[in-house]
Every structure is written in C-alpha cells, then in structure tokens.
Amino acid sequence: MKLKNIIRLMVLLPVLTACEDMFSPAEENNRGIDQMYTEPTYAQGLLGYAYAMLPYDTKSTSDVATDDAVTNDLSNNYLKMSLGSWTSNNDPMSQWQARRATIQYLNLFLENVDKVSWAKEEKVRTMYCDHLKGEAYALRALNMYYLLMAHGGWSSGGELLGVPILTASEDNSSDFNLSRNTFQDCVDQIFKDIDESLTLLPLDYINIKDAEIPAKYKEIGVTNASDYNRVFGTYMRGRISGRIAEAIRAQAALLASSPAYNQGTTVTAENAADYAAVVLDRINGVAGLDPTGYTWYMNTSDIDNLGSGAVPPEILWRGNKTNGDSDWDMGLQQEKDNFPPTLYGKGRINPTQNLVDAFPMANGYPISDAVNSEYSISNPYVNRDPRLDKYIIYNGAKYKDKEIITGTYVSDNNDGLNKQSTSTRTGYYLRKLLREDCNASTSSPNAKYHYPVRIRYTEIFLAYAEASNEAWGPTGTGTHSYSAYDIIKAIRARAGVGINNGDPYLEQCKVDKDKMRELIRNERRLELCFENKRFWDLRRWKEVLNVKAEGVRIEKNNDVLNYTMIDVENRDYKDYMYYGPIPYDEVLKWSNLEQNKGW
C-alpha cells in the first residue's frame, strides 16, 4: 500500500471492540473523513487498522535464518535470505510499508479523535477521547520501534539513521521526498509517544468502584463507576494498556543501548535497566517470575480456561485465543507444520545441533566444560537442562506416547534424518510452541486453543538482566532491589538448572561481567528460542551471523549408537547486514531517502 494513496479513499476497517477476544470485521465502505465525526464505529476503524496490522507473528518464522534452526521447506524466504539472497528489493524482514501505513492511519485518527461524538454525555466523551488517544500514541510508538529494528542503520557518512518521523497524516499535497531522521530522534519520538500514552491509559483494564474513580475524571463530574468502566473496564482487556506501553518502552531502550546502536544514541544501559524495572517492579520483581512461565505454550489448563482478554502470569500481552483447525488458524497450524511425519506433520522447523549444544547440563555447567559438566558424547541427552526436553524432540524422545527416532538405523522410519522431504535435516524436531494433545491427522484433526504471545514477562526480566549487567555488573542493582545475577539465578532455578548443587557455574559468572554477559545471552537464547527474537538479537549484539548450522547423524553399530556431527547449512550474510535495508524502490523514488551503508 502506497502511503500517498491511503487518504484518497477511506475504507472502513475492522470495527474496534474487545469482544472475545478483540476485534471483528465490518463490511467495507467508501466514506470521507467527515463522516467519522458522527459515527464512532467508523472512526474506530482507523484505530482498528493498527490492531489488524500489529507487527507480531503468530508462529515461529525467522529463527530458521539463524544458528538455531533450519527448515525443510526449501522455498522458504527466510532460508533463501540466509543463503545469500537478502537484498534491498528482496527483504523478508521489511517492516517499511506496513508500519508506515499504520502510522498514517494512527495520525489520521489522532487528528480527528477529538471531533468524534463518542458519547452523548460530555464527561464520557472526554474519557473515550483520552482512552483512544492513549492507545494511538502507544501503537505509534510500537510501530516506530519495529521500523527501527528493521531499517535503522549507519549511513555511508557515519551517522546512525532511523526513518522519517511522521506525526501528521500525509495527503496529496504532502512532500514525500523526506530525509531520514536520526536514530536518536526516532527513539526520542518513541519515548515521547509512550509518555503521552501513559498520561491517558490505565495501567490495566479493570472494573473499579465509585470511590476509585481517578481524580481527573471526578473533576469533570464522573461520579458513577459504571461510566468509567464502560470506557476503561474489563471489556477493553486485550487492547494496549499502560503496562504494555511501559514494556514497549523497555524494549526500545534495550535496542538503543545495544552494541549495534549505542555509539549513535544517548540511551544508556542504565536507562534500559530502569525502564525494564518499571515493568518488573509492578509484579514484585524477581518474586513475580511465573514458576511455569517457561512452558507457557503447554500449560494447557491455563490456556483453555483463559477468559476474554485475560492473561496468565507469564504473559504481559497476547493475541486472540483460537482453536480452529483451518490452515490459517492457530488451533492446529503449527502442529500440522511441525509435528514429525509419523505424527502427520511436515517437520518444517528443525532445531540445530548448535542450539542443542547451548543447553547446559542439569548441574548448570556448559557441555564444553570437560571437567565439571559430566557430559557424555555417547549419551548426549542425559542429565541435560530440563528445557531441552520441553523445547526440542531429539532421537529417542517420547512424544504423544510414541518414541521418535531421528537416527538413520531404522529403514522404514519417515522421522529419520533426510528420509523424505518432510523429515528433519538436523536430527531434531520442534517441540516448543506445540500442544501435544493436538492431532494433525487429516482424517481426525483435533485442534486445541492457542494464542500468539506478543510480550512475555521473561523477555523483560532478561532485558533487565542484560542491561543491568552492562550498567552495574553482575550483582549491582542501581536504584533497584535485584541484580542480573538474581534474575538469572531465578530463571535457571525455575527450569531446574543447578538446583541440586547450588549452580556453581552461575557463581563463577557472578564475579565476571564478561562471563555473565555470555550467560545472559545464552539464557535469552534458550528461553526465547523459536519466538522470533534470535535474528534481531544476534544483530543488535553484533555477534557472528555466519555460524554454520549443524546437525547430527545417528547410526547404530552392534546396538551402540554413534553420533556424528554434520554440516547442514552455510549462512551467507555480509557485515553490513547487521542493519536492514531501506526498500530499494523507495530509495529510487525519493532522492532524500538515504540507504544504509552496504546496501
């Protein structure tokens, strides 16, 4: 969608409502902006567009372009990208059109929201204006954050650039030949929009009593909590709130303070830690870490019993819960794609040996520690970090009451390495994100409830750990009551790592900032694997992108299993690819739009 065409013809977009779970579509109509002033439903269509275009994937996608996974779908665009086809006119990671189009709609909404007759009573209309403007500001910040991740980068002249900042809608008379603002300008705009949203949004959407009505609304005559609750109450759960806005600010601060960007911004590790702590302090810091949060996708009772817009303790923001079995629906989609072939799946995402090796032993030591880890090359999956069993199907693992054999020693086994086009290429299958109680059989499909996760608390905990270690060292706390060490200890203990021996490896890292940094990054890799974080993390850390994806061939000789590491896929990234490109056709059209260096 071209931005300059958006305002030529207004299309009624999804009606904004928080009914189970959030939005339902409306019929399409062509109308002018003026008509929205007397039709609140039409006006909310502008805001509804921003929700319909949220930048979150509903399934694992980009991890197959990293050292964590490959795919057996040889037509996959992320696979092609990782093999050398990533260009400025072929960019699977691009956010340019979708985010800028969304910002255009949000700007139109903000310019007109105060003119809309949201309610007959002026005091209620004022609350609606506040609420909806707060959402729009927070959503605009979110879209700018994703633009910076995908397109921020260094120019040939050595300046860290972001994207053109647009805080007013564009029309046919607008100048579209805009220069890019600096990365810092864009970060400042994110923080400004978040600050504005926090003055308008409630922390959470809850029903209150008369005595709890905020003072600013009492001053305009709101005395009945039912008026407040119809605007800010539980009916609105699932929409962006003050708590979610604070989390987006923490994410943006971590990005800006990361090695790939911190030489071009004024955002410090201290800032990033402080913003993350705002979110974490609201759940009582480390004490608020959900004991079952690392298996959020398989906590079936929690998922099945979630009310409209409600979230379990691990989840800060989620999408709609669904249990449909169509190919486009989440209820069975990932199982169809990723179950092993003998369970009627396509085995699409294949975890790498690289990722498997990143899981430590249950005693906390990395498997590379020959002295302390007790790792056995002839029995490599025994006494490992329990998360390995939760996230990855390896040779001999039990899944759906079936032993999955990925080795080559069973001749009629389609789960075996490279046996057929839907078999694993690495010797491993995906387990994380999938519900074991689903059935992917075409003759008797059995879908179960799933929901897309937008922000997990564990991600914010890890953001704080990363930033606070850089700011104050492993055990420093700044103005807070917990350290990077405290968080990592809690996350590992939750998973069952080091609980029987006091986690001596963590104690070694406790006194070494560099070792703690390495450990924090590894914990982030494990906890957030297959959640579309790894590709962005490698780039913002400036870590090596061209790590060869490896797998394992397992053969049997006289009833003894032999494990041989194999090369599966080379990566072909260039040094400038730590920063994504500006779309090629945009640079061709607009002479003032400078490309990132190298593209």
C-alpha positions as CSV (number, residue, x, y, z in Angstrom):
1,M,0.0,0.0,0.0
2,K,1.5,3.4,-1.0
3,L,1.3,5.9,1.7
4,K,0.3,8.8,-0.5
5,N,-2.7,6.8,-1.7
6,I,-4.1,5.9,1.7
7,I,-6.0,9.1,2.3
8,R,-7.5,9.2,-1.2
9,L,-10.1,6.7,-0.4
10,M,-11.0,5.9,3.1
11,V,-12.0,2.3,3.7
12,L,-13.9,1.2,6.7
13,L,-11.6,-1.2,8.5
14,P,-12.2,-3.6,11.4
15,V,-14.7,-2.3,14.0
16,L,-12.9,-1.8,17.3
17,T,-14.4,-3.9,20.0
18,A,-13.0,-6.1,22.8
19,C,-15.5,-8.9,22.5
20,E,-14.0,-12.4,22.6
21,D,-11.3,-11.9,22.0
22,M,-10.8,-8.4,20.5
23,F,-11.9,-7.3,17.0
24,S,-14.5,-8.5,14.5
25,P,-14.6,-7.3,10.9
26,A,-17.1,-4.9,9.4
27,E,-18.4,-4.5,5.9
28,E,-16.3,-2.5,3.5
29,N,-17.5,1.0,2.7
30,N,-16.0,4.1,1.0
31,R,-16.5,7.2,3.1
32,G,-15.0,10.5,3.7
33,I,-13.2,11.6,6.9
34,D,-16.0,14.0,7.9
35,Q,-18.4,11.1,8.3
36,M,-16.4,9.6,11.2
37,Y,-17.4,12.5,13.4
38,T,-20.9,11.2,13.9
39,E,-20.1,7.5,13.5
40,P,-17.9,6.3,16.3
41,T,-17.7,2.8,14.9
42,Y,-16.4,4.2,11.6
43,A,-13.9,6.4,13.5
44,Q,-12.6,3.4,15.4
45,G,-11.9,1.7,12.1
46,L,-8.8,3.8,11.9
47,L,-7.5,2.6,15.2
48,G,-8.7,-0.9,14.3
49,Y,-6.4,-0.9,11.3
50,A,-3.4,-0.5,13.7
51,Y,-4.6,-3.6,15.6
52,A,-5.2,-5.6,12.5
53,M,-1.6,-4.7,11.4
54,L,0.2,-5.4,14.6
55,P,3.8,-6.4,13.9
56,Y,3.7,-9.7,15.7
57,D,4.0,-13.1,14.0
58,T,1.5,-15.8,15.0
59,K,4.1,-18.6,14.6
60,S,7.8,-19.1,14.5
61,T,9.3,-17.7,11.3
62,S,12.7,-16.0,11.4
63,D,14.7,-18.5,13.6
64,V,15.3,-20.6,10.5
65,A,17.6,-17.8,9.3
66,T,19.8,-18.1,12.4
67,D,22.1,-20.7,14.0
68,D,19.1,-22.0,16.0
69,A,17.2,-23.7,13.2
70,V,16.8,-24.7,9.6
71,T,13.7,-25.6,7.6
72,N,13.0,-28.5,5.3
73,D,10.8,-26.1,3.2
74,L,13.3,-25.3,0.5
75,S,11.1,-22.5,-0.8
76,N,11.1,-20.6,2.5
77,N,12.0,-17.0,2.1
78,Y,14.0,-16.9,5.4
79,L,16.0,-19.8,4.2
80,K,16.8,-18.1,0.9
81,M,17.7,-14.9,2.8
82,S,20.2,-16.8,5.0
83,L,21.8,-18.4,1.9
84,G,22.7,-15.1,0.3
85,S,19.6,-13.7,-1.4
86,W,18.9,-10.9,1.1
87,T,18.8,-7.6,-0.9
88,S,17.1,-4.3,-0.5
89,N,14.5,-5.4,-3.1
90,N,14.1,-8.8,-1.5
91,D,13.7,-8.3,2.2
92,P,11.5,-10.8,4.2
93,M,12.3,-8.8,7.3
94,S,11.0,-5.5,5.9
95,Q,8.5,-3.5,8.1
96,W,8.6,-0.4,5.9
97,Q,5.2,-0.4,4.2
98,A,3.1,-2.0,6.9
99,R,4.5,0.1,9.8
100,R,4.4,3.4,7.8
101,A,0.8,2.7,6.6
102,T,-0.2,2.0,10.2
103,I,1.3,5.2,11.4
104,Q,-0.6,7.1,8.7
105,Y,-3.8,5.7,10.0
106,L,-2.9,6.5,13.6
107,N,-2.0,10.1,12.6
108,L,-5.4,10.5,10.9
109,F,-7.1,9.1,14.0
110,L,-5.2,11.5,16.4
111,E,-6.1,14.5,14.2
112,N,-9.8,13.7,14.3
113,V,-10.4,11.8,17.6
114,D,-11.5,14.9,19.5
115,K,-14.2,15.7,16.9
116,V,-16.0,12.4,17.2
117,S,-19.2,12.0,19.1
118,W,-18.1,9.1,21.2
119,A,-20.9,9.5,23.7
120,K,-23.8,11.9,24.3
121,E,-22.5,12.9,27.8
122,E,-19.5,15.2,27.5
123,K,-17.8,13.6,30.5
124,V,-18.0,10.2,29.0
125,R,-16.9,11.5,25.6
126,T,-13.8,13.0,27.3
127,M,-12.9,9.7,28.8
128,Y,-13.3,8.0,25.4
129,C,-11.1,10.6,23.8
130,D,-8.4,10.1,26.4
131,H,-8.5,6.3,26.2
132,L,-8.4,6.1,22.4
133,K,-5.7,8.8,22.1
134,G,-3.6,6.9,24.6
135,E,-3.9,3.7,22.5
136,A,-3.0,5.6,19.4
137,Y,0.1,7.1,20.9
138,A,1.3,3.8,22.3
139,L,0.6,2.0,19.0
140,R,2.5,4.7,17.1
141,A,5.5,4.1,19.4
142,L,5.2,0.3,18.8
143,N,5.3,0.8,15.0
144,M,8.3,3.1,15.2
145,Y,10.1,0.5,17.4
146,Y,9.7,-2.1,14.7
147,L,10.7,0.3,12.0
148,L,14.0,1.0,13.8
149,M,14.7,-2.7,14.3
150,A,14.2,-3.5,10.7
151,H,15.6,-0.3,9.0
152,G,17.7,1.7,11.4
153,G,21.4,1.7,10.4
154,W,24.5,3.6,9.7
155,S,24.8,5.8,6.7
156,S,27.9,6.0,4.4
157,G,28.7,9.2,6.2
158,G,28.9,7.5,9.6
159,E,25.6,8.7,11.0
160,L,23.1,6.4,12.7
161,L,19.8,6.9,11.0
162,G,16.3,5.9,11.7
163,V,13.3,6.6,9.5
164,P,11.4,9.8,8.6
165,I,9.3,10.8,11.6
166,L,5.7,11.4,10.7
167,T,3.4,12.8,13.4
168,A,0.9,14.3,10.9
169,S,-1.1,12.5,8.2
170,E,0.0,12.8,4.6
171,D,-2.2,13.8,1.7
172,N,-1.8,14.6,-2.0
173,S,-0.1,17.9,-1.2
174,S,2.5,16.4,1.2
175,D,6.2,16.3,0.5
176,F,7.0,12.6,0.3
177,N,10.7,13.2,-0.5
178,L,11.8,13.2,3.1
179,S,15.1,12.6,4.7
180,R,15.5,10.1,7.4
181,N,15.6,11.4,11.0
182,T,18.4,10.2,13.2
183,F,18.0,7.0,15.2
184,Q,18.1,9.1,18.3
185,D,15.3,11.4,17.0
186,C,13.2,8.3,16.4
187,V,14.0,6.9,19.9
188,D,13.0,10.2,21.4
189,Q,9.8,10.1,19.5
190,I,9.0,6.6,20.8
191,F,9.6,7.8,24.4
192,K,7.5,10.9,23.8
193,D,4.6,8.9,22.5
194,I,4.9,6.4,25.4
195,D,5.0,9.2,27.9
196,E,1.9,10.8,26.3
197,S,0.1,7.4,26.3
198,L,0.9,6.9,30.0
199,T,-1.0,10.1,30.9
200,L,-4.1,8.8,29.2
201,L,-4.2,5.0,29.6
202,P,-4.9,3.0,32.7
203,L,-2.3,0.5,33.9
204,D,-4.7,-2.3,33.2
205,Y,-8.3,-2.5,32.1
206,I,-10.2,-3.4,35.3
207,N,-13.6,-2.6,36.7
208,I,-13.5,-0.2,39.7
209,K,-15.9,1.1,42.4
210,D,-17.1,4.7,42.7
211,A,-14.5,5.6,45.3
212,E,-11.7,4.5,42.9
213,I,-12.6,6.9,40.0
214,P,-9.4,8.8,39.2
215,A,-9.3,12.4,40.4
216,K,-9.0,13.9,36.9
217,Y,-12.3,12.3,36.0
218,K,-14.0,13.2,39.3
219,E,-13.1,16.8,38.5
220,I,-15.2,16.7,35.3
221,G,-18.2,15.2,37.0
222,V,-17.7,11.4,36.7
223,T,-19.3,10.0,39.9
224,N,-20.6,6.7,38.7
225,A,-18.0,3.9,38.2
226,S,-20.2,2.3,35.5
227,D,-19.4,5.3,33.3
228,Y,-15.7,4.8,33.9
229,N,-15.9,1.0,33.4
230,R,-17.6,1.2,30.1
231,V,-14.5,3.1,28.8
232,F,-11.7,1.7,30.9
233,G,-13.1,-1.5,32.3
234,T,-12.5,-5.3,31.7
235,Y,-14.5,-5.1,28.5
236,M,-11.4,-3.5,27.0
237,R,-8.9,-6.2,28.0
238,G,-6.6,-7.2,25.2
239,R,-6.1,-3.7,23.9
240,I,-2.9,-1.8,24.6
241,S,-2.7,-0.5,28.1
242,G,-0.3,1.5,30.3
243,R,1.5,-1.7,31.4
244,I,2.0,-2.8,27.8
245,A,3.2,0.7,26.8
246,E,5.8,0.6,29.6
247,A,7.1,-2.8,28.3
248,I,7.4,-1.4,24.7
249,R,9.5,1.5,26.1
250,A,11.8,-1.1,27.8
251,Q,12.2,-3.0,24.6
252,A,13.0,0.1,22.6
253,A,15.6,1.3,25.3
254,L,17.3,-2.1,25.2
255,L,17.6,-1.9,21.4
256,A,19.0,1.6,21.5
257,S,21.6,0.7,24.2
258,S,22.8,-2.4,22.4
259,P,26.2,-2.7,20.9
260,A,25.0,-2.2,17.3
261,Y,23.4,1.2,18.2
262,N,24.8,2.6,21.4
263,Q,27.5,4.6,19.6
264,G,24.8,6.6,17.9
265,T,22.4,7.2,20.7
266,T,22.4,8.7,24.2
267,V,20.3,5.8,25.6
268,T,22.5,4.0,28.2
269,A,22.3,0.6,29.7
270,E,21.2,2.3,33.0
271,N,18.2,3.8,31.1
272,A,17.3,0.4,29.6
273,A,17.6,-1.3,33.0
274,D,15.5,1.4,34.7
275,Y,12.7,1.1,32.1
276,A,12.6,-2.7,32.4
277,A,12.5,-2.3,36.2
278,V,9.4,-0.2,36.0
279,V,7.6,-3.1,34.4
280,L,9.1,-5.7,36.8
281,D,8.5,-3.8,40.0
282,R,4.8,-3.9,39.3
283,I,4.9,-7.7,39.8
284,N,7.2,-7.5,42.8
285,G,10.5,-8.0,40.9
286,V,12.1,-11.4,40.9
287,A,9.3,-12.8,43.2
288,G,6.9,-12.2,40.3
289,L,8.6,-14.6,37.9
290,D,6.0,-17.2,36.9
291,P,7.1,-20.7,38.1
292,T,5.6,-22.3,35.0
293,G,6.3,-19.4,32.6
294,Y,9.0,-21.2,30.6
295,T,6.3,-23.7,29.4
296,W,3.6,-21.2,28.8
297,Y,2.7,-22.8,25.4
298,M,1.9,-26.2,27.0
299,N,0.2,-25.0,30.2
300,T,-3.0,-26.3,28.7
301,S,-5.3,-25.7,31.7
302,D,-4.3,-22.1,31.8
303,I,-4.8,-21.7,28.1
304,D,-8.1,-23.4,27.8
305,N,-9.6,-21.6,30.7
306,L,-8.5,-18.0,29.8
307,G,-11.3,-15.6,29.8
308,S,-11.8,-12.9,27.2
309,G,-8.6,-10.7,27.1
310,A,-7.3,-12.3,30.3
311,V,-3.6,-13.2,30.6
312,P,-1.7,-15.9,32.7
313,P,1.1,-14.7,35.0
314,E,3.8,-15.2,32.3
315,I,2.1,-13.2,29.6
316,L,2.1,-9.4,29.5
317,W,0.3,-9.1,26.2
318,R,-1.3,-11.8,24.0
319,G,-3.4,-12.1,20.9
320,N,-6.7,-13.8,20.3
321,K,-7.2,-17.3,21.6
322,T,-8.4,-19.7,18.9
323,N,-8.9,-23.4,18.4
324,G,-9.8,-23.6,14.7
325,D,-8.3,-26.4,12.6
326,S,-8.1,-24.5,9.2
327,D,-4.7,-23.9,7.7
328,W,-4.8,-20.2,8.5
329,D,-5.9,-20.8,12.1
330,M,-3.5,-21.2,15.1
331,G,-5.5,-24.0,16.6
332,L,-3.7,-26.7,14.6
333,Q,-1.5,-24.8,12.2
334,Q,1.8,-25.2,14.0
335,E,1.2,-28.8,14.7
336,K,0.5,-29.5,11.1
337,D,3.6,-27.7,10.1
338,N,6.0,-29.1,12.7
339,F,5.0,-32.4,14.1
340,P,7.3,-35.2,12.9
341,P,6.0,-37.0,9.7
342,T,4.8,-40.1,11.7
343,L,2.5,-37.8,13.6
344,Y,1.1,-36.3,10.4
345,G,3.3,-33.2,10.4
346,K,5.6,-31.6,7.9
347,G,8.6,-31.3,10.3
348,R,9.2,-27.8,9.0
349,I,11.4,-26.2,11.8
350,N,14.4,-28.3,12.6
351,P,16.4,-27.2,15.6
352,T,20.2,-27.2,15.1
353,Q,22.9,-29.0,16.9
354,N,24.2,-25.5,17.7
355,L,21.1,-24.8,19.8
356,V,21.1,-28.2,21.4
357,D,24.7,-27.7,22.5
358,A,23.7,-24.3,24.0
359,F,21.6,-26.1,26.7
360,P,23.8,-26.8,29.7
361,M,23.8,-29.8,31.9
362,A,21.3,-30.0,34.7
363,N,24.2,-29.1,37.1
364,G,24.5,-25.8,35.3
365,Y,27.8,-26.3,33.5
366,P,28.0,-25.8,29.8
367,I,28.7,-29.1,27.9
368,S,32.0,-27.6,26.8
369,D,33.3,-27.9,30.3
370,A,35.0,-31.3,30.1
371,V,36.0,-31.3,33.8
372,N,32.7,-30.3,35.5
373,S,29.8,-30.9,33.1
374,E,29.7,-34.7,33.2
375,Y,28.5,-34.5,29.5
376,S,28.7,-37.8,27.7
377,I,29.2,-37.7,23.9
378,S,27.8,-41.2,23.7
379,N,24.7,-40.4,25.7
380,P,24.3,-36.7,24.9
381,Y,20.7,-36.1,26.1
382,V,21.0,-37.4,29.6
383,N,21.2,-35.1,32.6
384,R,20.7,-32.0,30.5
385,D,18.9,-28.8,31.2
386,P,15.2,-29.8,31.5
387,R,14.3,-27.2,29.0
388,L,15.9,-29.3,26.3
389,D,13.1,-31.9,26.8
390,K,10.5,-29.2,26.7
391,Y,11.6,-27.4,23.6
392,I,13.2,-30.0,21.3
393,I,12.4,-33.5,20.1
394,Y,15.6,-35.5,19.9
395,N,16.4,-39.1,19.0
396,G,14.6,-41.5,21.4
397,A,12.4,-38.8,22.9
398,K,8.8,-39.7,23.7
399,Y,6.1,-37.5,22.2
400,K,2.4,-38.3,22.1
401,D,3.2,-41.7,23.6
402,K,5.5,-42.5,20.7
403,E,9.3,-42.9,20.6
404,I,10.6,-40.5,17.9
405,I,13.6,-42.0,16.1
406,T,15.6,-39.4,14.1
407,G,18.5,-41.7,13.5
408,T,19.2,-43.5,10.2
409,Y,19.2,-47.0,11.7
410,V,15.5,-47.7,11.1
411,S,14.9,-48.3,7.5
412,D,11.1,-47.7,7.3
413,N,11.0,-44.6,9.6
414,N,10.0,-41.3,7.9
415,D,11.1,-39.4,11.0
416,G,14.7,-40.3,10.2
417,L,17.3,-37.8,9.1
418,N,16.7,-36.7,5.5
419,K,14.4,-39.7,4.9
420,Q,11.9,-37.7,2.9
421,S,11.1,-34.0,2.1
422,T,9.2,-33.6,5.4
423,S,11.9,-35.3,7.6
424,T,14.3,-33.5,9.7
425,R,17.5,-32.1,8.2
426,T,19.3,-31.8,11.5
427,G,18.2,-34.8,13.6
428,Y,15.8,-32.8,15.6
429,Y,12.2,-31.6,15.6
430,L,10.5,-28.7,17.2
431,R,8.6,-29.3,20.5
432,K,8.2,-25.8,21.8
433,L,5.0,-23.8,20.8
434,L,3.2,-27.1,20.1
435,R,0.4,-28.8,22.0
436,E,0.9,-32.5,22.4
437,D,-2.8,-33.0,22.8
438,C,-3.4,-31.9,19.2
439,N,-3.9,-34.4,16.4
440,A,-2.7,-33.3,12.9
441,S,-4.2,-36.3,11.1
442,T,-6.4,-35.2,8.2
443,S,-8.9,-37.9,8.9
444,S,-9.4,-36.9,12.6
445,P,-7.9,-33.5,13.2
446,N,-8.1,-32.3,16.8
447,A,-7.3,-28.6,17.3
448,K,-6.7,-27.0,20.7
449,Y,-6.6,-23.5,22.0
450,H,-3.5,-21.4,21.1
451,Y,-2.8,-17.7,21.3
452,P,0.0,-15.6,19.9
453,V,2.3,-14.1,22.5
454,R,3.2,-10.5,22.0
455,I,5.3,-9.8,25.1
456,R,6.3,-12.2,27.8
457,Y,7.5,-11.1,31.3
458,T,10.5,-13.4,30.9
459,E,11.6,-11.2,28.0
460,I,11.5,-8.2,30.2
461,F,13.4,-10.0,33.0
462,L,16.1,-10.9,30.5
463,A,16.2,-7.3,29.2
464,Y,16.8,-6.1,32.8
465,A,19.5,-8.7,33.4
466,E,21.3,-7.8,30.1
467,A,21.1,-4.0,30.7
468,S,21.9,-4.1,34.5
469,N,24.9,-6.3,33.9
470,E,26.3,-3.7,31.5
471,A,25.4,-0.9,33.8
472,W,26.3,-2.1,37.2
473,G,27.9,-5.6,36.8
474,P,26.5,-9.0,37.7
475,T,25.5,-8.2,41.3
476,G,24.9,-4.4,41.0
477,T,21.4,-3.1,41.4
478,G,21.5,0.6,40.7
479,T,18.4,2.0,42.4
480,H,16.6,-1.3,42.4
481,S,16.4,-4.3,44.7
482,Y,17.6,-7.0,42.3
483,S,20.5,-7.7,40.1
484,A,21.3,-9.5,36.8
485,Y,22.6,-12.4,38.9
486,D,19.3,-12.6,40.9
487,I,17.3,-12.8,37.8
488,I,19.4,-15.4,36.0
489,K,19.5,-17.5,39.2
490,A,15.7,-17.4,39.4
491,I,15.3,-18.2,35.7
492,R,17.7,-21.2,35.8
493,A,16.2,-22.5,39.0
494,R,12.7,-22.3,37.6
495,A,13.9,-24.5,34.7
496,G,15.5,-27.0,37.1
497,V,19.1,-26.0,36.4
498,G,21.7,-26.1,39.2
499,I,19.1,-26.7,41.9
500,N,20.9,-29.8,43.3
501,N,24.3,-28.3,43.5
502,G,23.9,-24.6,44.1
503,D,24.6,-23.7,40.4
504,P,28.4,-23.3,40.8
505,Y,28.8,-22.2,37.2
506,L,26.5,-19.2,37.9
507,E,28.6,-18.4,40.9
508,Q,31.7,-18.3,38.7
509,C,29.9,-15.9,36.4
510,K,28.7,-13.8,39.3
511,V,32.2,-12.2,39.7
512,D,32.9,-11.8,36.0
513,K,30.9,-9.3,33.9
514,D,32.0,-10.8,30.6
515,K,31.1,-14.3,31.6
516,M,27.8,-13.1,33.0
517,R,27.1,-11.3,29.7
518,E,27.7,-14.6,27.8
519,L,25.5,-16.5,30.2
520,I,22.7,-13.9,30.0
521,R,22.7,-14.0,26.2
522,N,22.6,-17.8,26.3
523,E,19.7,-17.8,28.7
524,R,17.9,-15.4,26.4
525,R,18.7,-17.7,23.5
526,L,17.2,-20.7,25.3
527,E,14.2,-19.1,27.0
528,L,13.0,-17.2,23.8
529,C,14.0,-19.8,21.2
530,F,11.6,-20.1,18.2
531,E,9.8,-16.8,19.3
532,N,11.4,-14.7,16.5
533,K,13.9,-13.0,18.8
534,R,17.2,-14.6,17.8
535,F,17.7,-12.9,14.5
536,W,17.2,-9.5,16.0
537,D,19.4,-10.3,19.0
538,L,22.4,-11.5,17.0
539,R,22.3,-8.3,15.0
540,R,21.9,-5.9,17.9
541,W,24.7,-7.7,19.8
542,K,26.9,-7.6,16.7
543,E,27.5,-11.3,17.1
544,V,28.7,-13.5,14.2
545,L,25.8,-14.2,11.8
546,N,27.6,-16.7,9.6
547,V,27.7,-19.6,12.0
548,K,27.2,-22.8,10.1
549,A,24.0,-24.6,11.0
550,E,24.9,-28.1,12.2
551,G,23.0,-31.3,12.9
552,V,23.7,-34.9,13.9
553,R,23.6,-38.2,12.1
554,I,22.9,-41.1,14.5
555,E,23.8,-44.6,13.4
556,K,23.8,-47.9,15.2
557,N,26.7,-50.4,15.3
558,N,26.2,-53.6,17.4
559,D,23.4,-51.9,19.4
560,V,25.6,-49.0,20.2
561,L,24.5,-45.6,18.9
562,N,27.2,-43.4,17.2
563,Y,26.7,-39.7,16.9
564,T,28.4,-37.8,14.1
565,M,28.1,-34.0,13.8
566,I,27.1,-32.9,10.3
567,D,27.1,-29.6,8.4
568,V,23.6,-28.8,7.3
569,E,23.6,-25.2,6.0
570,N,26.1,-22.4,5.5
571,R,25.0,-18.9,6.2
572,D,25.9,-16.1,3.8
573,Y,25.5,-12.7,5.5
574,K,27.7,-9.7,4.9
575,D,29.0,-7.4,7.6
576,Y,26.6,-4.6,6.7
577,M,23.6,-6.9,7.3
578,Y,23.6,-6.2,11.0
579,Y,21.3,-3.3,9.8
580,G,18.4,-4.0,7.4
581,P,18.0,-2.0,4.2
582,I,15.6,0.8,3.2
583,P,13.4,-0.8,0.4
584,Y,15.1,-0.4,-3.0
585,D,12.0,1.1,-4.7
586,E,11.7,3.7,-2.0
587,V,15.3,4.9,-2.4
588,L,14.7,5.0,-6.2
589,K,11.6,7.2,-5.8
590,W,12.9,9.6,-3.2
591,S,16.3,11.3,-3.6
592,N,16.4,12.4,0.0
593,L,16.0,8.9,1.4
594,E,19.5,7.7,2.2
595,Q,20.2,4.0,2.1
596,N,22.1,2.2,4.9
597,K,25.7,1.6,4.2
598,G,26.5,-1.5,2.1
599,W,23.0,-2.0,0.6
